[in-house]
Amino acid sequence: MEVTAALAGIQAEANCPICLDYFRDPVTIKCGHNFCCSCIQQSWEGRQDRFPCPECRHPCLHWHLGSNTQLGHIAEIAKLLHITRSKRKREEETRLCEKHNQVLTHFCEEDLEVLCPLCTQLPDHQDHYVRSIEEAASHHRKRLMSYMEPLKKQMAHFQKLVTTQDREPFALRKKVEKQRKKLFSEFEHLNKFLDREHEAALSRLAREEKHVQQKLNANITAFSESISTLNSLLKEVAEKSVMSEGKLLTDIKSVQDRCESLNPPVLYSFQLTKEGCSLPPQYSALQKIIQKFKDVALDPETPHYKKSVTFVKKTQRLPPNPKRFKFDPVVLGCEEFSSGRHYWEVEVGEKPEWSVGLCKDSLSRKAKRPPAGQERCWAIHLCNGNYVAQGTFPVTLVMTEKPRGIGIYLDYELGEISFYSLNDRSHIFSFTDRFSEILKPYFCIGHTVSGQLTTSFLVTFWTKV
């Protein structure tokens, strides 16, 4: 048994790891593993920078194949040993049935079991397909051989996949480096912009300081001149008051008029403007962006009242349109959002009733406002003096100051809709959800007679990276 195992080990070592057959013209690569010359050349075909070992994946930096003649001789010997052992095995191998002690001459295809003539007569195999062991062996040998080619093809396919995957780290590095350069460029541009804004703000502050200083100096000069005038008049009054009756009354009207008609200068006070003094970090950049606003295009097919977001009592006769809202004065924006980040603003003014936000394009045109939760409308709603975040579940909001306008920010991929007060750009409320269909800006003017909504829309506020 030890000799048999040793011979089997030699035969296994004489096989190429790629084709699984005996070595043909074997070569040795840098890591020490051996392959058929044609197999390793095929494995490395098309590679330029690295040549990984198909067995241990060690990266070889150069295409270097060392011929291993001795291994080739061993492979030939192993092949001869295999032929000799197979022949001897066929000659010497005569297995006997353990149950009947007779030669195994048949094979049951149902149970895949080798049988002797007596076994075939047992009830266990009477209705089974039984044939001679030679015929069965020939059939199953052909069947096993038929597996060889698909397995080799599958192995070659996997080898190609591994080879392809080996190239991915290089592609990854290139993409990451490209993205890194892009980010560096964008942040460099942003830093330059912030530096310019910083210098401009400091320059404005310095000019304001100079202007205020000039005003203060002029005010101090005016008070100094007034003090000098008062000092002269005080001296004159003191001298006049001790004179004799005749001299005291001489030109008394002039002295009294000057005392009673004094016009002292006004004390100058100042307050630095917010732009030059207390500018919030995000305010300047946001103002720059807001300068690029354009009007929202309202969809003329959606209003309950044709081409108007001002509530009027007069009913208009309009042709039927499935896009038009049947009951409420609602209008949608023409813009359609299915990705990216977007921001727009709505001026609500002094209106006592309104609703602004986002909704699905499939929002029911026959629903009563506010829409039900399943309609998927995300809006801030004002009615009867109460502010409500109207989503799946209504949330009553506590507002310290009545907003004159609402800023709306959508991050489609993040699933976030946020609302801001335009009074001080403070955050009001945020919805989080998962979006899977087109969203549109939603406006409801309310049922009051006066007032209308004015919208501004920013197309290039943020875009999806």
DRENKETI-367962 format. One line per field, with one value per residue (C-alpha): residue number from 1; residue in one letter; x negated, y negated, z negated. Coordinates in Angstrom, 3 decimals, always signed. Layout:
N
num = NUM; ...
residuo = A; ...
east = X; ...
north = Y; ...
up = Z; ...
% end
This chain:
465
num = 1; 2; 3; 4; 5; 6; 7; 8; 9; 10; 11; 12; 13; 14; 15; 16; 17; 18; 19; 20; 21; 22; 23; 24; 25; 26; 27; 28; 29; 30; 31; 32; 33; 34; 35; 36; 37; 38; 39; 40; 41; 42; 43; 44; 45; 46; 47; 48; 49; 50; 51; 52; 53; 54; 55; 56; 57; 58; 59; 60; 61; 62; 63; 64; 65; 66; 67; 68; 69; 70; 71; 72; 73; 74; 75; 76; 77; 78; 79; 80; 81; 82; 83; 84; 85; 86; 87; 88; 89; 90; 91; 92; 93; 94; 95; 96; 97; 98; 99; 100; 101; 102; 103; 104; 105; 106; 107; 108; 109; 110; 111; 112; 113; 114; 115; 116; 117; 118; 119; 120; 121; 122; 123; 124; 125; 126; 127; 128; 129; 130; 131; 132; 133; 134; 135; 136; 137; 138; 139; 140; 141; 142; 143; 144; 145; 146; 147; 148; 149; 150; 151; 152; 153; 154; 155; 156; 157; 158; 159; 160; 161; 162; 163; 164; 165; 166; 167; 168; 169; 170; 171; 172; 173; 174; 175; 176; 177; 178; 179; 180; 181; 182; 183; 184; 185; 186; 187; 188; 189; 190; 191; 192; 193; 194; 195; 196; 197; 198; 199; 200; 201; 202; 203; 204; 205; 206; 207; 208; 209; 210; 211; 212; 213; 214; 215; 216; 217; 218; 219; 220; 221; 222; 223; 224; 225; 226; 227; 228; 229; 230; 231; 232; 233; 234; 235; 236; 237; 238; 239; 240; 241; 242; 243; 244; 245; 246; 247; 248; 249; 250; 251; 252; 253; 254; 255; 256; 257; 258; 259; 260; 261; 262; 263; 264; 265; 266; 267; 268; 269; 270; 271; 272; 273; 274; 275; 276; 277; 278; 279; 280; 281; 282; 283; 284; 285; 286; 287; 288; 289; 290; 291; 292; 293; 294; 295; 296; 297; 298; 299; 300; 301; 302; 303; 304; 305; 306; 307; 308; 309; 310; 311; 312; 313; 314; 315; 316; 317; 318; 319; 320; 321; 322; 323; 324; 325; 326; 327; 328; 329; 330; 331; 332; 333; 334; 335; 336; 337; 338; 339; 340; 341; 342; 343; 344; 345; 346; 347; 348; 349; 350; 351; 352; 353; 354; 355; 356; 357; 358; 359; 360; 361; 362; 363; 364; 365; 366; 367; 368; 369; 370; 371; 372; 373; 374; 375; 376; 377; 378; 379; 380; 381; 382; 383; 384; 385; 386; 387; 388; 389; 390; 391; 392; 393; 394; 395; 396; 397; 398; 399; 400; 401; 402; 403; 404; 405; 406; 407; 408; 409; 410; 411; 412; 413; 414; 415; 416; 417; 418; 419; 420; 421; 422; 423; 424; 425; 426; 427; 428; 429; 430; 431; 432; 433; 434; 435; 436; 437; 438; 439; 440; 441; 442; 443; 444; 445; 446; 447; 448; 449; 450; 451; 452; 453; 454; 455; 456; 457; 458; 459; 460; 461; 462; 463; 464; 465
residuo = M; E; V; T; A; A; L; A; G; I; Q; A; E; A; N; C; P; I; C; L; D; Y; F; R; D; P; V; T; I; K; C; G; H; N; F; C; C; S; C; I; Q; Q; S; W; E; G; R; Q; D; R; F; P; C; P; E; C; R; H; P; C; L; H; W; H; L; G; S; N; T; Q; L; G; H; I; A; E; I; A; K; L; L; H; I; T; R; S; K; R; K; R; E; E; E; T; R; L; C; E; K; H; N; Q; V; L; T; H; F; C; E; E; D; L; E; V; L; C; P; L; C; T; Q; L; P; D; H; Q; D; H; Y; V; R; S; I; E; E; A; A; S; H; H; R; K; R; L; M; S; Y; M; E; P; L; K; K; Q; M; A; H; F; Q; K; L; V; T; T; Q; D; R; E; P; F; A; L; R; K; K; V; E; K; Q; R; K; K; L; F; S; E; F; E; H; L; N; K; F; L; D; R; E; H; E; A; A; L; S; R; L; A; R; E; E; K; H; V; Q; Q; K; L; N; A; N; I; T; A; F; S; E; S; I; S; T; L; N; S; L; L; K; E; V; A; E; K; S; V; M; S; E; G; K; L; L; T; D; I; K; S; V; Q; D; R; C; E; S; L; N; P; P; V; L; Y; S; F; Q; L; T; K; E; G; C; S; L; P; P; Q; Y; S; A; L; Q; K; I; I; Q; K; F; K; D; V; A; L; D; P; E; T; P; H; Y; K; K; S; V; T; F; V; K; K; T; Q; R; L; P; P; N; P; K; R; F; K; F; D; P; V; V; L; G; C; E; E; F; S; S; G; R; H; Y; W; E; V; E; V; G; E; K; P; E; W; S; V; G; L; C; K; D; S; L; S; R; K; A; K; R; P; P; A; G; Q; E; R; C; W; A; I; H; L; C; N; G; N; Y; V; A; Q; G; T; F; P; V; T; L; V; M; T; E; K; P; R; G; I; G; I; Y; L; D; Y; E; L; G; E; I; S; F; Y; S; L; N; D; R; S; H; I; F; S; F; T; D; R; F; S; E; I; L; K; P; Y; F; C; I; G; H; T; V; S; G; Q; L; T; T; S; F; L; V; T; F; W; T; K; V
east = +0.000; -2.879; -4.408; -1.055; -0.595; -4.115; -3.514; -0.225; -2.062; -4.681; -2.005; -0.155; -3.338; -3.943; -0.672; -0.468; +1.765; +3.393; +4.286; +4.211; +2.387; -1.200; -3.772; -4.658; -7.869; -7.715; -9.084; -9.691; -8.701; -10.149; -8.009; -9.187; -6.001; -6.057; -3.714; -3.545; -5.255; -2.175; +0.164; -1.701; -2.157; +1.573; +2.268; -0.018; +1.121; +1.952; +0.306; -2.170; -2.961; -2.564; -2.582; -0.822; -1.442; +1.767; +1.223; +0.038; +0.826; -2.717; -3.321; -6.269; -7.636; -9.282; -8.321; -10.981; -10.425; -13.179; -13.130; -12.889; -14.151; -14.462; -10.795; -9.911; -11.712; -9.917; -6.579; -7.374; -8.313; -5.118; -3.082; -4.680; -4.114; -0.450; -0.013; -1.801; +0.170; +3.472; +2.682; +1.545; +4.568; +6.904; +5.084; +4.862; +8.095; +10.790; +13.278; +15.627; +19.125; +19.027; +22.446; +22.057; +18.272; +18.626; +16.956; +18.685; +19.738; +22.839; +23.813; +27.207; +27.880; +30.748; +28.721; +25.298; +24.058; +21.706; +23.365; +22.551; +24.863; +26.672; +27.260; +29.142; +31.707; +32.537; +35.866; +33.898; +32.732; +35.328; +37.003; +33.812; +31.724; +28.713; +25.941; +22.435; +19.713; +17.665; +20.565; +21.390; +17.741; +17.441; +20.597; +19.590; +15.988; +17.326; +19.603; +16.738; +14.575; +17.376; +16.956; +13.304; +13.715; +16.449; +14.404; +11.288; +13.277; +14.755; +11.323; +9.933; +12.885; +12.248; +8.560; +9.482; +11.791; +8.962; +6.669; +9.283; +9.781; +6.040; +6.246; +8.996; +6.701; +4.830; +8.116; +9.266; +6.101; +6.578; +10.212; +9.415; +6.530; +8.779; +11.434; +8.782; +7.508; +11.069; +11.797; +8.495; +9.325; +12.838; +11.690; +8.845; +11.362; +13.637; +10.752; +9.774; +13.365; +13.534; +10.211; +11.546; +14.750; +12.723; +10.521; +13.543; +15.375; +12.295; +11.915; +15.574; +15.121; +11.993; +13.806; +16.718; +14.309; +12.656; +16.029; +17.265; +13.936; +14.312; +17.850; +16.650; +13.779; +16.174; +18.565; +15.731; +14.655; +18.215; +18.485; +15.070; +16.261; +19.491; +17.483; +15.363; +18.509; +20.102; +16.927; +16.836; +20.546; +20.217; +17.357; +19.355; +22.435; +20.321; +18.765; +22.144; +23.820; +21.498; +21.734; +23.669; +27.328; +26.705; +23.934; +25.737; +28.825; +26.843; +27.073; +28.775; +31.032; +28.036; +26.659; +30.025; +30.713; +27.386; +27.981; +31.461; +30.718; +27.809; +27.902; +25.551; +24.404; +26.105; +24.129; +23.095; +23.766; +22.972; +23.709; +21.687; +23.643; +24.132; +22.414; +19.230; +19.298; +21.359; +21.613; +22.531; +20.084; +22.663; +24.609; +22.291; +21.901; +25.647; +26.345; +23.974; +25.906; +29.308; +28.292; +28.555; +32.255; +34.828; +38.613; +40.209; +42.178; +45.671; +47.450; +50.488; +52.330; +52.440; +54.145; +57.729; +58.083; +56.501; +53.020; +53.401; +52.219; +54.367; +57.616; +60.736; +64.380; +65.461; +65.599; +63.973; +65.339; +62.441; +62.241; +61.676; +58.032; +56.858; +53.876; +56.029; +56.812; +60.560; +61.284; +58.339; +56.360; +53.214; +50.497; +47.389; +44.050; +42.941; +39.603; +39.352; +36.900; +35.770; +32.200; +29.766; +30.025; +32.179; +33.232; +35.927; +37.734; +41.391; +42.521; +45.671; +45.904; +48.848; +51.174; +53.219; +53.390; +50.921; +49.125; +45.748; +43.445; +43.083; +45.355; +45.294; +46.216; +48.885; +50.624; +54.399; +55.989; +59.313; +58.084; +59.102; +56.285; +54.322; +53.526; +53.712; +50.448; +50.504; +50.610; +46.979; +47.026; +44.383; +45.317; +45.446; +49.055; +50.493; +54.183; +56.062; +52.774; +51.231; +48.148; +48.159; +45.568; +47.890; +46.360; +47.316; +48.330; +49.051; +46.627; +47.605; +44.746; +43.903; +42.775; +41.227; +41.585; +43.943; +41.845; +42.169; +40.850; +39.969; +36.772; +37.123; +34.154; +34.403; +31.724; +33.307; +30.710; +30.480; +34.285; +34.463; +36.712; +35.872; +37.676; +36.089; +37.406; +36.190; +36.324; +33.014; +32.448; +33.196; +34.238; +37.971; +38.450; +37.081; +38.813; +36.933; +38.287; +37.368; +38.086; +38.610; +40.602; +40.699; +41.276; +42.629; +42.792; +46.209; +48.034; +51.465; +52.665; +55.450; +59.063; +58.565; +59.572; +56.408; +52.772; +50.724; +47.562; +44.364; +41.675; +38.002; +36.130; +32.424; +31.435; +27.698; +27.706; +26.349; +26.023; +25.576; +21.940
north = +0.000; -2.384; -1.758; -2.358; -5.632; -6.741; -6.020; -7.918; -10.863; -10.864; -10.797; -13.684; -15.790; -15.058; -16.824; -20.432; -22.548; -24.236; -21.418; -18.673; -16.388; -15.116; -17.877; -18.654; -20.699; -21.817; -25.242; -26.811; -30.427; -32.752; -31.506; -27.908; -26.409; -24.358; -24.410; -23.222; -25.850; -26.300; -26.483; -29.308; -31.229; -31.043; -32.146; -35.197; -36.133; -39.860; -40.909; -43.793; -44.822; -41.810; -38.029; -36.289; -32.636; -30.676; -28.558; -30.919; -34.313; -35.538; -38.499; -37.915; -41.188; -39.686; -37.045; -34.493; -30.762; -28.354; -24.978; -21.994; -19.022; -16.739; -17.236; -16.375; -13.032; -12.352; -13.070; -10.550; -7.909; -8.613; -8.193; -4.770; -3.764; -4.733; -2.551; +0.389; +0.103; -0.120; +2.976; +4.923; +3.816; +5.066; +8.396; +8.923; +7.321; +9.896; +8.707; +11.160; +10.607; +10.358; +11.992; +14.903; +15.073; +15.081; +12.926; +9.550; +9.665; +7.400; +3.795; +2.450; -0.946; -1.719; -1.380; -1.937; +1.215; +4.023; +7.492; +11.189; +13.570; +14.600; +10.936; +10.350; +12.961; +11.223; +9.353; +6.079; +6.027; +8.078; +5.137; +3.084; +2.510; +4.837; +5.331; +6.772; +5.030; +4.497; +2.825; +0.691; -0.297; -1.292; -3.392; -5.161; -5.628; -7.490; -9.489; -10.454; -11.363; -13.605; -15.642; -16.325; -18.898; -20.971; -20.954; -22.067; -24.805; -25.909; -25.943; -27.965; -30.343; -30.802; -31.329; -34.116; -35.640; -35.599; -37.177; -39.862; -40.411; -40.824; -43.874; -45.463; -46.889; -48.834; -50.156; -50.974; -52.966; -54.929; -55.751; -56.711; -58.898; -60.599; -61.200; -62.434; -64.965; -66.078; -66.579; -68.404; -70.721; -71.405; -72.104; -74.260; -76.256; -76.492; -77.609; -80.301; -81.489; -81.579; -83.441; -86.055; -86.364; -86.682; -89.437; -91.251; -91.104; -92.406; -95.166; -96.192; -96.161; -98.335; -100.852; -100.977; -101.515; -104.399; -105.974; -105.674; -107.061; -110.123; -110.678; -110.317; -112.792; -115.302; -114.886; -115.408; -118.556; -119.861; -119.292; -120.959; -124.020; -124.057; -123.862; -126.827; -128.836; -127.942; -128.892; -132.354; -132.908; -131.805; -134.266; -137.075; -136.301; -136.233; -139.610; -141.129; -139.978; -142.069; -145.288; -148.377; -148.656; -150.754; -148.639; -145.393; -146.421; -147.661; -145.048; -142.603; -141.302; -140.044; -138.125; -136.612; -135.607; -133.840; -131.993; -130.891; -129.939; -127.593; -124.647; -121.942; -119.177; -115.756; -112.922; -110.575; -106.867; -103.980; -100.321; -98.154; -96.513; -92.727; -92.207; -93.802; -92.662; -89.647; -87.649; -83.959; -81.583; -80.061; -83.272; -84.867; -81.676; -81.084; -84.656; -84.145; -81.049; -82.689; -85.343; -82.564; -81.916; -81.822; -81.638; -78.238; -77.198; -76.290; -73.540; -75.232; -71.913; -71.255; -74.300; -74.059; -77.598; -78.013; -79.600; -81.335; -80.697; -83.550; -82.342; -83.780; -82.979; -83.000; -79.493; -79.132; -76.841; -74.648; -71.542; -68.247; -67.480; -64.489; -66.522; -69.307; -69.318; -69.007; -70.501; -72.526; -75.484; -73.388; -73.804; -71.697; -72.841; -71.754; -70.574; -66.802; -65.370; -61.739; -62.231; -64.838; -67.712; -70.793; -73.950; -76.574; -79.304; -80.307; -83.747; -83.289; -86.872; -87.603; -84.911; -83.294; -79.944; -78.084; -74.789; -74.306; -71.332; -68.274; -65.489; -62.461; -63.154; -60.481; -62.490; -62.108; -65.169; -64.353; -64.310; -66.851; -68.876; -68.057; -64.785; -61.518; -59.945; -57.226; -59.925; -60.756; -64.552; -66.275; -69.882; -72.664; -73.737; -76.917; -76.955; -78.755; -80.158; -76.691; -75.413; -71.677; -69.405; -67.357; -63.956; -60.398; -61.710; -65.418; -67.133; -70.452; -72.976; -75.694; -78.840; -81.698; -84.033; -84.017; -83.212; -85.535; -82.791; -79.091; -77.517; -73.883; -71.512; -68.041; -65.328; -62.567; -59.825; -60.560; -60.577; -63.951; -67.025; -70.018; -73.341; -76.642; -80.046; -82.834; -85.304; -84.072; -80.842; -78.774; -75.128; -74.419; -70.688; -67.707; -64.666; -61.406; -58.820; -56.582; -58.021; -55.759; -57.876; -61.411; -64.243; -67.710; -71.054; -71.377; -74.685; -75.280; -78.904; -78.368; -79.512; -83.144; -85.830; -87.936; -87.087; -84.830; -82.751; -83.873; -81.279; -81.365; -78.285; -77.415; -75.015; -74.760; -74.838; -71.330; -68.472; -64.771; -63.631
up = +0.000; -0.804; +2.623; +4.287; +2.393; +3.290; +6.982; +6.843; +5.243; +7.987; +10.669; +9.004; +8.866; +12.550; +13.508; +14.722; +12.353; +15.366; +17.772; +15.064; +17.511; +17.477; +18.022; +21.634; +22.023; +18.337; +17.273; +13.858; +13.029; +10.367; +7.436; +8.048; +9.473; +12.680; +15.675; +19.256; +21.390; +23.600; +20.566; +18.785; +22.032; +22.649; +19.052; +19.416; +22.881; +23.211; +19.930; +19.861; +16.301; +13.972; +14.504; +11.559; +10.797; +11.595; +8.461; +5.673; +7.360; +6.691; +9.042; +11.363; +12.680; +15.758; +18.316; +17.365; +18.058; +16.989; +18.786; +16.394; +18.404; +15.379; +14.490; +18.079; +17.738; +14.443; +16.141; +18.875; +16.259; +14.293; +17.465; +18.107; +14.479; +14.793; +17.903; +16.270; +13.027; +14.886; +16.927; +13.882; +11.945; +14.634; +14.715; +10.964; +9.875; +9.345; +6.753; +5.070; +3.736; -0.063; -0.359; +2.111; +2.533; +6.320; +8.968; +9.518; +13.148; +13.333; +12.585; +11.526; +13.187; +10.806; +7.584; +9.243; +7.526; +8.684; +8.433; +8.770; +10.734; +7.519; +6.536; +9.782; +8.711; +5.432; +5.179; +4.619; +8.263; +10.158; +11.913; +12.307; +15.403; +14.906; +17.450; +17.637; +15.715; +18.910; +20.706; +17.663; +17.168; +20.821; +20.560; +17.365; +18.572; +21.606; +19.359; +17.051; +20.049; +21.282; +18.090; +18.826; +21.588; +19.849; +16.633; +18.504; +20.250; +16.946; +15.359; +18.306; +17.993; +14.286; +15.054; +17.466; +14.853; +12.329; +14.921; +15.593; +11.887; +11.470; +13.709; +11.609; +8.876; +11.563; +12.987; +9.446; +8.780; +12.005; +11.198; +7.603; +8.756; +11.314; +8.659; +6.229; +8.783; +9.488; +5.787; +5.311; +8.209; +6.930; +3.382; +4.669; +6.683; +3.639; +1.406; +3.916; +4.022; +0.213; +0.070; +2.497; +0.495; -2.698; -1.265; +0.185; -3.168; -5.014; -2.420; -2.852; -6.615; -6.343; -4.090; -6.519; -9.418; -7.557; -6.750; -10.360; -11.652; -9.402; -10.704; -14.303; -13.737; -12.157; -15.114; -17.607; -15.730; -15.801; -19.557; -20.088; -18.158; -20.195; -23.430; -22.328; -21.465; -24.817; -26.658; -24.992; -25.626; -29.263; -29.778; -28.159; -30.316; -33.473; -32.647; -31.685; -34.906; -37.127; -35.123; -36.205; -35.267; -32.197; -30.759; -31.646; -29.701; -26.733; -23.901; -26.328; -23.508; -21.514; -24.465; -25.354; -21.725; -21.499; -24.780; -23.791; -20.188; -20.803; -18.329; -19.636; -17.228; -17.319; -18.842; -16.015; -16.676; -14.341; -13.818; -11.475; -8.688; -8.907; -5.562; -6.811; -10.414; -11.436; -8.205; -8.835; -7.104; -4.758; -4.009; -1.459; +0.614; +0.512; +1.666; +4.602; +5.590; +5.161; +7.715; +10.329; +9.535; +12.298; +12.059; +11.580; +14.642; +13.482; +15.383; +17.022; +17.255; +13.501; +11.853; +10.693; +12.084; +15.494; +15.648; +12.282; +8.762; +7.411; +5.853; +7.507; +6.753; +10.380; +11.833; +15.238; +17.922; +19.028; +21.194; +19.302; +18.486; +16.375; +15.129; +13.646; +9.922; +9.537; +6.110; +4.806; +6.184; +6.635; +9.266; +9.890; +11.259; +14.731; +13.322; +12.815; +10.272; +10.444; +9.175; +7.873; +5.390; +5.961; +4.096; +4.725; +2.785; +2.495; +1.318; -0.785; -2.074; -4.353; -2.973; -5.775; -3.999; -1.735; -1.204; +0.533; +0.990; +3.232; +4.423; +6.680; +10.282; +9.822; +7.067; +7.384; +9.021; +7.343; +3.732; +1.124; -0.398; -2.445; -0.603; -2.483; -3.658; -1.009; +1.698; +0.777; +0.657; -1.485; -2.273; -4.884; -5.352; -6.933; -7.869; -10.668; -11.950; -12.462; -10.664; -9.910; -8.260; -6.057; -5.182; -6.035; -9.463; -10.165; -12.575; -14.181; -14.011; -16.532; -14.666; -16.644; -13.647; -10.691; -7.588; -4.606; -2.352; -2.351; -0.972; +0.159; +0.554; +2.139; +2.017; +4.104; +3.512; -0.238; -0.473; -2.225; -1.808; -4.047; -4.562; -5.647; -6.690; -4.395; -7.287; -8.722; -6.699; -9.790; -9.476; -9.887; -9.260; -7.289; -5.797; -5.155; -2.753; +0.187; +3.626; +6.625; +9.054; +10.467; +7.947; +8.777; +6.889; +5.219; +4.569; +3.078; +3.009; +0.485; +0.705; -0.372; +2.111; +1.965; +2.288; +4.491; +4.290; +5.991; +6.634; +7.463; +8.595; +8.605; +11.402; +10.682; +6.871; +6.435; +8.895; +8.299; +8.453
% end
